[in-house]
Structures are given as structure tokens and as C-alpha cells.
Amino acid sequence: MRQVLLGGHIGAALMMLAAPAYAAVSPSDPLGSVMWEALREQYFADAPVVFDNRVKVTAPASAEDTRAVPLSVDATALGPVVEMLAFADLNPFPLVLRYHPGTAAPYIATRIKIQQATAVRGAARTADGVWHVSGVLVDAAGGGCSAPPVSYAQKDWADHVGEVQARLWPADAEGVARLRLRIRHPNDTGLVDGIPAFFVETLTVQAQTPGGPSELARIDSLEPVSENPVYSLDLRPPPDAKALVLRGRDNQGGEIDAIIPMPPAGARPAMTLRPADPLRSVGQ
């Protein structure tokens, strides 16, 4: 009997020791989403996941326009971050984007489509492999992902696909420069019968320096990003950078190219729209 009891105590102790490790991998969802476990497995697999309020997710409590809901994910409180995700649990395509900040600050803002009331989340992976997750609930009337783009109502919409508007602020005392982009593109989800998906899928920002180009950040975006995608990034251009170069493509092979000159210290950022023809200069 003593041996049985002893074995029982050891088993219970082992279970108690194992419990925190399991909880770190599969934490209980504070937003109570029915999709959390499936999405956690899909996007994070066996990596450790923690809910962490240091990841600041900002979105309206109620979406005024489900086709363009403002969303920002700010993980600067974590320090260096390797990769970031944004996703909306109940969208037909939950994953909105993957952001690889490189030397940039771990912050990104954009506008997204929402199909219905849902949890909207941001996640940041630190160098130790841990995913730090946070989110908010957004109420919505619905239909943002399945509505056809407004661009298609304009006869000349195809002539403007890929045009870029950009504003670049001078770097602050810590070397961080805010970049805001707007790209003319339908960003169609393909959920309307007879219309194929057509969206920007990759954007890369490089610094143009005397020693050659250096990548600052990369965005891998998907269908839920809104029509005419808008992004705000906090970049760290090298001190000798002469300009930023934006390169990208959409899922049908269309290319996006623009040069954004570095503003002089103390200058006000300007914004200029240029045609979507060979590599062009925007901003100054």
C-alpha cells in the first residue's frame, strides 16, 4: 500500500510540474473566441504562446466601415521582435498580414476588412521563439470581405493600379522615421462570383545607400487588407541613406516600385502621387 501511495504522490507531483509548461503553450483565450484553438495551432504550431498586454492592439470597438477598419499592432514594449502577425478570427481569411520588421521598430498600422463581429489580434515573436499575443473585440454589421471593391466602378481603375503615395518624416533623436504609404489597388478577396482574387501580397522597404541597398522591413499581406492599402511603419534608415525604395508585387504578378527621398532634418513631409510606370520618385 505504501508503494502505491508513493507512486500516486510522484504522479501528482509530475502533473503539477507539467501543468505550467502546457499552459504556456495553449493559454486560455481571454476574448473567448471559438476559433482560438484552431488558429493557435495553424499559425503558431508547437511554439510557446502567451497573452501579453505589452502588445498593444488598437481597433475601434464598432466598425463604421467593415471594408476599411483601422488596425495597429505595437510591440515596441517587448524590445527586439523577429516577426509579427495580425489576424481576425472570424474572417473567411483570418490571417491579415505577416510583418518582418528587420531593423524597423515592431509597429505597423493599416486598414482591414471584417466580415462580421470578431476578435482581432496582433502577435509578435521574440528571438526566444515565444509568441506574444493580444487582441480586441470589434463589433461589425458584416460583409466587409465579400463586398466588391469600389475601384471597379471607375472606368480607368486599371490605369492606376500600383500608384504610390508616400509621406516620410525626418528621423527623430533615436533614428526612427515614420513612413506612411498608400497604394492604389483593388485588393479584391475573390469572394464575389466570377471575380478572381487580386491583392498586393509583398512589399519591401529598402534604404538606398552609397554601399548599396539594405532591407529595412518586409510585409507579406493577404486578402483582408483593405482596398487601396495604407500602411504606417516606424523605420530606422541608416544615417547615409539617400532615399527609401519600395518594391512589391501583387498575386497576379503586377509590380510596385517607388523611390521615396529622405527629407532634410526638420522638413515637413510632402506627399505626391506619381504614375505606376517604371521606378518613380514620390514624396519630396
N, C-alpha and C positions, 0 to 999 in steps of 0.2 A: 504493500500500500504506500509505503514511504517513497518508493521509486516512482510510482505513478504520480503522486502529488508533486514530487520534484520535477518530473518531466513536464507536468502541467504548468508549473511556475516558469520554467525555462521557455516553454512555448509562448506563454502570455508575454513574457519579457521581450522575446524576439518580435512578436507582433507589435508591441508598443514602440520598439525601436524602428520598425519598418514603416509605421504609420506616417511620421513626418515626411519621409522621403516620397511616399506615394502622394501625399497631399501637395507637395511641391510640384509634382509632375501634372496632376489633374486637380487643380483647385476648384472649389465650388464657385459657380458664376454669380457674382453679386447682382447682375442685371436679370438673372432668372430666365435666360433665353433657352428655348427648346433646342436651338441649333448649336449651342456652345460646344458640347462634347464632340459632335461630328466635325465642326470647324477646327476645333483644337487639334484633333487627330490629323485632319487634312493639311493644315498649314504649319503645325509645329511638330508633328510626328512624336518622337520619343524625347524631344528636347524638354528641359525643365521650363515650366511656365509659372509665373507669379503675377497676381494682380497688384499693381503698383501705382499709387496716386502721383508719383513723380512724372509719369507720362500723362501729360495734360491733353485731353481730347476736348475740342471745342466745336459745338454744333448747336443749332437752335433747338429748343425743346419742341417746337412745332414748325414744320417746314412750310413756308409760304409758297415756294415753287419747288415741287418734287423733282423737277428736271435740273435744278441748279441749287443744291443745298450747300451752304458754306461749311467747310470742314478744315480744321487744323489739328495737327499732331505735333506736340512739342515735348521732346525727350531730353532737352538740354540739361535737366537736373540730374540725369544719370551719368553725365560725363561722356566719354567716347562711346559711340554706337556704331555697330557694323552694318545693320540693316533695319529698315522699318517697314511695317505693313499698315494698310488701312483697309477695313472691310465692314460691310453692312450685313448682318446675319441673315436677314430675310429677303435680300435681293435675289433675283434669278441668277445673277452672277455676283456672289458675295464679295470676292476679292476686288478691291478698287485699284490698288497700286502696290508696288514694292519700290521703296526708295533706298538707294545706296549712297549715303551722304559723303563717303570718301573723306575729304578734308573739310567739308562743309559742316555747319552746326546741324545737329539732329532735329531739324524743324522743317515742316512742309505744310503748306496750306493750299487748298484747291476748292473746287465745287463738284459735287457728285449728284448722281441720280439716285432716287429712292423709290422703290416700288410700293412700299407700304410701311406702316409704323414698325420700327425695328431698333435693335441695338446697333450702334455704330461704334467701331472700336479702332484704336491705334495700338500697335505693338512695336517694341524696339528690342533688338537683340544686342546684348553687350558681348564683349570679347570672351567672356567665360562661357558663352553658349546659352545663357539664360534669356528667355523672352519675358519682357516686362509689358504687361497688358493693362489697358484701361479703356473706358468707354462711357457713352451716354446713351440714353433713350431718346429717340426722335419720333414724334408723332407725325403722321403724314396721311393725307387723303388717299394717296396711291396713284400708280400709273406712270411714275417718272421714268422707269426703264423701258416701258413699252410705247411711249409716245414718240411719233416720228419727229425728227429734227426740224426746227423752224427753217433752217438753211434751205431745205429743199423747196420751199415756197418762192425762193428768189431765183429768177431765170439764170443769173450769171454766177450762181454759187460755186460752180466747179472752177471758175476762173480765179477764185480767191483762196482755194484750199491751200493751206501751208503758209499763208501770210502770217508774219510775226509782229506783234507789238511788244516792246520791252522797256522797262524802266530799271535803271541800275543806280543805286545810291552810293555815294563815296563811302569807303570803308571807315568804320569807327575806330576808336582807340585800340580795340582788340583785334583789328584787322578783318572784321566781319562786314560784308557789304550785302544789303538786301537787293535781291533781284526779283522783279515781277514780270511774268510772261503771259501773253495771251496769243493763242494760235487759232487761226481760222480753220475750223474743221467740223464736219457734222457729228463726228463721234457717235455714229449710229450703232445701237446694240444688236441690230439684226433680228429683233423680236417682232417686227411688223412683217406680215406675209409678203413675200416677193421682193424684199429689200435686204440685201446681204449686209452683214456686219462690216462697218467701215470706221475704224477708230485709230487714233495715234497710239502706238504701242511702245515706243522707245524714244527717250530724249536724253542727250548727254550734254553737259556743260563743261567746256574746256577753257583753260586760260591760255592765251596767246602770248608767249614769252620769247625773248631772244634765243633761249636754248631749245625752243620747240614747244609743242602743245603739251599741256598736262591736264589730266581729267580731274575735275573738282567734284562732280556729283553725277548720278545717273538715276533716271526714273523709268521704271517698267510699268506702264499704265495699261488699264483694261477698259472694258465696255462701260462700267458705271461712272467713269469720269464724264463730266457734263460736256455738252456741245460747246464748241469754241473753248477748249480747255484753258484754264487760268491756274497759274502756279506762283507761289511766293516761296523763295528759298533764301537762306542766310549762308552765303558763300564766304570762303576765305581765299581770295585771289592772291597769288604771290606778289610781293612788292614791285617786281619788274614786269608785271602783266600789262600789255598794251591794250588788250581787248578780251572779251569773252566770246567764245564760239559756241553756238547752239547747233547741234546736229540731231536729227531724229528721222523716224520713218513711221508710216502707218502700216496696218496689216495687209494693205494691198500694194505695198512696195513704193508708195509715194514718199519723197524725201522732204525733209525740213532742214533748212540751212539758214543761219543768220549770224552776223557779226555784231556784237554789242560793245562799242568803245567804252573804255574805262573813263569815268568822269573825273575831272580835276578835283582836288580836295576842296571841299566847301561848296561845290557846284550843286545847283538844283537839278534833279534828274529830269530829262526830257523824254518824250515818247513820240515816235514817228512810225507810221505804217509804211512798209515797203512791199513791192510786188513779190510774189513767190517764184522768182526766177533765180538763176544761179546765185551763188553765195552773195549775200547782201548785208548792208550795214543798217542797223536800226539803233534808235536810242538817242544819239547825240547829233 
